[in-house]
Amino acid sequence: MTKTEIRKQYKALRLKLSSEEIEEYSLEIANKALELPIWNAEFYHLFLSIAEQKEVDTEFLLHIIQGKDKHVVIPKSEPKTGGMVNYLLTDQTKIKKNRWNIPEPQDGIEISHDKIEVVFIPLLAFDENGHRVGYGKGFYDRFLAKCRPDVLKIGLSFFEAVPEIRDVFSSDIPLNYCITPSKTYKFSN
C-alpha cells in the first residue's frame, strides 16, 4: 500500500475507537514500554496527544518517565520552517493547543536536539521494516535527522504493522521499535 492509502485507512480505523479503547490500549502501550531497554537515558522526547485525532494517549508514558526522575522534552512545531523546537517540561510549562489541536509548550527551557536520547513518535501506521506513516508534513523526519545518530526512535500505534509501505523516501527515518497494545516490534536499522 502507498502512504496515501494507508493514511486514509488508518485515520478511519482510529476514528472508530471508543474513548475507553483508547485509554485501555494507551495504558497497555505504556506498560510495554517499561519492558524496553531504554531506561538508562536522561532525556526523553514525548509528543502530547491530539485527542481530536484519537492518538495514543501519552499521559501514561509521561507519568512513567517522570516517576523515573527523567527529563521530559516536548515539541513545539514551527510551521514556517517545518521544524520543531523542543522544551523541557516543568511545572511552570504553559501548554496551549495550536491550530491543529496539538498541545504545545508556549515557552520554556529549550533543549538541543543532541541531548535527546529517546524519542516517542506519533504515527498512523507502520510496516514490518520500521517505516512509518504520519500525517505527511515531515516534521518528525526533519527533527530526527538533526538528532544524534544513536537516538532511539519508538513509534506508538494502536494497530499492528502493515507488511510494507511501498513509497518510502530516502529522507524517511525508520523506527528502532514500535509498541502496540499486544506486541513490541524491534527493527534492525
DOVOSE-249695 format. One record per residue (C-alpha): x, y, z; residue in three letters. Coordinates in pm, 1 decimal, padded with zeros to 6 digits. Layout:
REM residues N
site east->X, north->Y, up->Z, residu->ALA;
...
***
This chain:
REM residues 189
site east->00000.0, north->00000.0, up->00000.0, residu->MET;
site east->00104.0, north->00360.8, up->-00050.6, residu->THR;
site east->00126.2, north->00620.8, up->00225.2, residu->LYS;
site east->-00187.5, north->00793.6, up->00095.7, residu->THR;
site east->-00387.2, north->00468.6, up->00103.4, residu->GLU;
site east->-00254.5, north->00378.0, up->00446.8, residu->ILE;
site east->-00318.3, north->00727.2, up->00583.9, residu->ARG;
site east->-00682.5, north->00716.3, up->00472.8, residu->LYS;
site east->-00742.3, north->00363.5, up->00603.7, residu->GLN;
site east->-00577.7, north->00413.4, up->00943.8, residu->TYR;
site east->-00734.7, north->00752.7, up->01011.2, residu->LYS;
site east->-01071.9, north->00583.6, up->00959.6, residu->ALA;
site east->-00977.7, north->00289.0, up->01183.9, residu->LEU;
site east->-00862.7, north->00521.6, up->01459.9, residu->ARG;
site east->-01180.9, north->00727.8, up->01443.9, residu->LEU;
site east->-01380.9, north->00410.4, up->01519.9, residu->LYS;
site east->-01203.5, north->00363.9, up->01854.0, residu->LEU;
site east->-01402.4, north->00449.5, up->02165.0, residu->SER;
site east->-01254.4, north->00663.0, up->02441.3, residu->SER;
site east->-01249.6, north->00350.7, up->02661.3, residu->GLU;
site east->-01048.8, north->00157.9, up->02398.7, residu->GLU;
site east->-00805.0, north->00447.1, up->02358.1, residu->ILE;
site east->-00746.4, north->00459.2, up->02734.1, residu->GLU;
site east->-00707.5, north->00080.8, up->02766.1, residu->GLU;
site east->-00475.2, north->00047.9, up->02464.4, residu->TYR;
site east->-00269.1, north->00350.6, up->02566.8, residu->SER;
site east->-00213.3, north->00201.3, up->02913.3, residu->LEU;
site east->-00109.9, north->-00132.1, up->02757.0, residu->GLU;
site east->00136.9, north->00051.4, up->02531.0, residu->ILE;
site east->00284.9, north->00240.9, up->02828.0, residu->ALA;
site east->00324.0, north->-00083.8, up->03025.1, residu->ASN;
site east->00501.6, north->-00247.5, up->02729.0, residu->LYS;
site east->00740.0, north->00049.4, up->02713.9, residu->ALA;
site east->00861.0, north->-00049.0, up->03060.7, residu->LEU;
site east->00998.0, north->-00373.3, up->02909.6, residu->GLU;
site east->01227.4, north->-00191.2, up->02662.7, residu->LEU;
site east->01599.6, north->-00140.4, up->02738.1, residu->PRO;
site east->01566.0, north->00239.2, up->02725.1, residu->ILE;
site east->01553.0, north->00348.8, up->03086.6, residu->TRP;
site east->01918.2, north->00444.3, up->03136.5, residu->ASN;
site east->01874.4, north->00761.3, up->02930.9, residu->ALA;
site east->01814.3, north->01106.3, up->03081.1, residu->GLU;
site east->01625.9, north->01298.1, up->02807.1, residu->PHE;
site east->01302.1, north->01155.5, up->02662.6, residu->TYR;
site east->01117.3, north->01335.1, up->02383.9, residu->HIS;
site east->00741.8, north->01279.8, up->02412.9, residu->LEU;
site east->00463.3, north->01413.1, up->02193.0, residu->PHE;
site east->00149.7, north->01538.5, up->02363.2, residu->LEU;
site east->-00150.3, north->01361.7, up->02212.0, residu->SER;
site east->-00405.3, north->01519.8, up->01981.3, residu->ILE;
site east->-00727.9, north->01396.2, up->02140.4, residu->ALA;
site east->-00931.4, north->01504.3, up->01837.3, residu->GLU;
site east->-00722.7, north->01270.1, up->01617.2, residu->GLN;
site east->-00764.1, north->00982.9, up->01866.1, residu->LYS;
site east->-00388.3, north->00943.4, up->01905.9, residu->GLU;
site east->-00227.1, north->00716.7, up->02162.4, residu->VAL;
site east->-00268.6, north->00895.3, up->02495.7, residu->ASP;
site east->00086.9, north->00961.9, up->02613.3, residu->THR;
site east->-00014.5, north->01071.9, up->02962.4, residu->GLU;
site east->00060.5, north->00721.9, up->03097.6, residu->PHE;
site east->00410.6, north->00731.5, up->02945.3, residu->LEU;
site east->00460.9, north->01081.3, up->03080.1, residu->LEU;
site east->00391.3, north->00958.7, up->03434.3, residu->HIS;
site east->00631.3, north->00665.9, up->03390.9, residu->ILE;
site east->00912.1, north->00890.0, up->03265.1, residu->ILE;
site east->00857.3, north->01144.2, up->03542.2, residu->GLN;
site east->00830.1, north->00865.3, up->03800.0, residu->GLY;
site east->01177.9, north->00750.6, up->03697.8, residu->LYS;
site east->01311.5, north->01106.3, up->03754.4, residu->ASP;
site east->01397.2, north->01151.5, up->03387.1, residu->LYS;
site east->01376.2, north->01471.4, up->03183.5, residu->HIS;
site east->01072.0, north->01501.9, up->02956.2, residu->VAL;
site east->01117.7, north->01710.2, up->02642.1, residu->VAL;
site east->00809.7, north->01819.2, up->02446.5, residu->ILE;
site east->00794.6, north->01966.5, up->02095.4, residu->PRO;
site east->00654.4, north->02286.3, up->01953.4, residu->LYS;
site east->00610.8, north->02287.2, up->01576.4, residu->SER;
site east->00733.9, north->02570.6, up->01359.3, residu->GLU;
site east->00505.0, north->02563.6, up->01054.8, residu->PRO;
site east->00709.2, north->02821.9, up->00860.3, residu->LYS;
site east->01027.0, north->02612.1, up->00870.9, residu->THR;
site east->00869.5, north->02266.8, up->00905.9, residu->GLY;
site east->01084.8, north->02214.6, up->01212.6, residu->GLY;
site east->01029.9, north->02167.4, up->01582.9, residu->MET;
site east->01169.9, north->02341.2, up->01888.9, residu->VAL;
site east->01196.1, north->02121.9, up->02196.7, residu->ASN;
site east->01133.9, north->02236.5, up->02551.1, residu->TYR;
site east->01193.1, north->02079.7, up->02890.5, residu->LEU;
site east->00859.3, north->02002.8, up->03056.4, residu->LEU;
site east->00849.1, north->02161.3, up->03401.9, residu->THR;
site east->00577.0, north->02256.7, up->03649.4, residu->ASP;
site east->00587.8, north->02608.4, up->03501.5, residu->GLN;
site east->00542.5, north->02500.0, up->03137.6, residu->THR;
site east->00233.2, north->02656.4, up->02986.0, residu->LYS;
site east->00063.7, north->02425.4, up->02732.8, residu->ILE;
site east->-00175.5, north->02552.8, up->02466.8, residu->LYS;
site east->-00330.2, north->02383.9, up->02162.3, residu->LYS;
site east->-00217.2, north->02518.2, up->01825.2, residu->ASN;
site east->-00440.1, north->02549.3, up->01517.2, residu->ARG;
site east->-00412.9, north->02170.7, up->01454.1, residu->TRP;
site east->-00515.1, north->02095.9, up->01815.2, residu->ASN;
site east->-00160.6, north->01986.5, up->01904.6, residu->ILE;
site east->-00089.4, north->02065.7, up->02271.5, residu->PRO;
site east->00238.4, north->02259.6, up->02273.3, residu->GLU;
site east->00459.4, north->02445.4, up->02519.0, residu->PRO;
site east->00439.5, north->02822.0, up->02483.2, residu->GLN;
site east->00795.1, north->02883.1, up->02602.2, residu->ASP;
site east->01045.4, north->02748.9, up->02848.2, residu->GLY;
site east->01390.4, north->02594.9, up->02861.8, residu->ILE;
site east->01492.2, north->02494.0, up->02511.5, residu->GLU;
site east->01668.8, north->02158.0, up->02481.6, residu->ILE;
site east->01904.3, north->02097.7, up->02189.7, residu->SER;
site east->01847.0, north->01801.8, up->01958.0, residu->HIS;
site east->02176.7, north->01640.2, up->02054.1, residu->ASP;
site east->02073.4, north->01598.4, up->02420.2, residu->LYS;
site east->01768.4, north->01386.3, up->02332.4, residu->ILE;
site east->01831.2, north->01013.3, up->02372.0, residu->GLU;
site east->01485.5, north->00856.7, up->02325.4, residu->VAL;
site east->01202.7, north->00981.8, up->02102.8, residu->VAL;
site east->00845.5, north->00854.5, up->02121.4, residu->PHE;
site east->00691.4, north->00916.7, up->01780.1, residu->ILE;
site east->00327.0, north->00960.6, up->01679.7, residu->PRO;
site east->00213.3, north->00774.6, up->01369.2, residu->LEU;
site east->-00091.1, north->00648.1, up->01184.8, residu->LEU;
site east->00064.1, north->00317.9, up->01075.2, residu->ALA;
site east->00398.9, north->00142.5, up->01030.1, residu->PHE;
site east->00536.1, north->-00150.2, up->00836.2, residu->ASP;
site east->00737.1, north->-00461.5, up->00918.2, residu->GLU;
site east->01058.9, north->-00278.0, up->00820.4, residu->ASN;
site east->01011.2, north->00002.6, up->01074.0, residu->GLY;
site east->00891.8, north->00266.5, up->00827.9, residu->HIS;
site east->00602.4, north->00478.4, up->00942.6, residu->ARG;
site east->00320.5, north->00686.4, up->00804.7, residu->VAL;
site east->00236.3, north->01008.4, up->00985.4, residu->GLY;
site east->00021.7, north->01299.1, up->00876.3, residu->TYR;
site east->00251.1, north->01374.1, up->00584.8, residu->GLY;
site east->00407.9, north->01705.3, up->00688.5, residu->LYS;
site east->00754.7, north->01562.4, up->00761.0, residu->GLY;
site east->00805.5, north->01735.8, up->01098.0, residu->PHE;
site east->00941.0, north->01423.5, up->01267.5, residu->TYR;
site east->01170.9, north->01320.1, up->00980.9, residu->ASP;
site east->01330.3, north->01667.7, up->00979.3, residu->ARG;
site east->01359.5, north->01661.8, up->01358.4, residu->PHE;
site east->01507.5, north->01309.7, up->01371.1, residu->LEU;
site east->01762.5, north->01397.0, up->01101.6, residu->ALA;
site east->01904.5, north->01658.1, up->01343.0, residu->LYS;
site east->01918.8, north->01422.4, up->01641.3, residu->CYS;
site east->02228.3, north->01226.1, up->01737.9, residu->ARG;
site east->02280.0, north->00909.4, up->01531.5, residu->PRO;
site east->02216.6, north->00675.7, up->01826.4, residu->ASP;
site east->01884.4, north->00831.9, up->01929.7, residu->VAL;
site east->01625.7, north->00559.7, up->01992.9, residu->LEU;
site east->01311.4, north->00605.7, up->01784.0, residu->LYS;
site east->00998.7, north->00441.6, up->01924.8, residu->ILE;
site east->00664.5, north->00450.2, up->01745.8, residu->GLY;
site east->00334.9, north->00414.4, up->01930.2, residu->LEU;
site east->00045.6, north->00250.1, up->01746.4, residu->SER;
site east->-00295.6, north->00109.7, up->01826.7, residu->PHE;
site east->-00262.3, north->-00126.6, up->01528.8, residu->PHE;
site east->-00020.7, north->-00396.2, up->01413.7, residu->GLU;
site east->00229.8, north->-00349.7, up->01128.9, residu->ALA;
site east->00127.6, north->-00348.5, up->00764.2, residu->VAL;
site east->00353.2, north->-00572.7, up->00550.6, residu->PRO;
site east->00515.6, north->-00290.7, up->00353.3, residu->GLU;
site east->00483.3, north->00078.4, up->00276.4, residu->ILE;
site east->00555.1, north->00097.2, up->-00096.1, residu->ARG;
site east->00652.3, north->00462.5, up->-00132.0, residu->ASP;
site east->00922.8, north->00510.1, up->00131.6, residu->VAL;
site east->01153.1, north->00807.8, up->00065.9, residu->PHE;
site east->01526.3, north->00821.2, up->00133.0, residu->SER;
site east->01456.1, north->01102.9, up->00383.8, residu->SER;
site east->01218.6, north->00879.0, up->00584.2, residu->ASP;
site east->01386.3, north->00774.6, up->00906.6, residu->ILE;
site east->01289.0, north->00425.5, up->01027.8, residu->PRO;
site east->01198.2, north->00330.0, up->01381.9, residu->LEU;
site east->01403.3, north->00119.0, up->01622.0, residu->ASN;
site east->01087.9, north->-00006.1, up->01794.8, residu->TYR;
site east->00712.6, north->00023.9, up->01765.4, residu->CYS;
site east->00483.4, north->-00057.3, up->02055.8, residu->ILE;
site east->00125.0, north->-00173.7, up->02005.0, residu->THR;
site east->-00117.3, north->-00291.9, up->02275.1, residu->PRO;
site east->-00035.5, north->-00656.9, up->02200.6, residu->SER;
site east->00324.5, north->-00656.5, up->02071.8, residu->LYS;
site east->00652.8, north->-00468.9, up->02062.5, residu->THR;
site east->00831.0, north->-00471.4, up->01728.1, residu->TYR;
site east->01209.3, north->-00438.5, up->01713.0, residu->LYS;
site east->01367.0, north->-00332.2, up->01384.1, residu->PHE;
site east->01727.4, north->-00383.5, up->01275.3, residu->SER;
site east->01808.9, north->-00045.5, up->01124.6, residu->ASN;
***
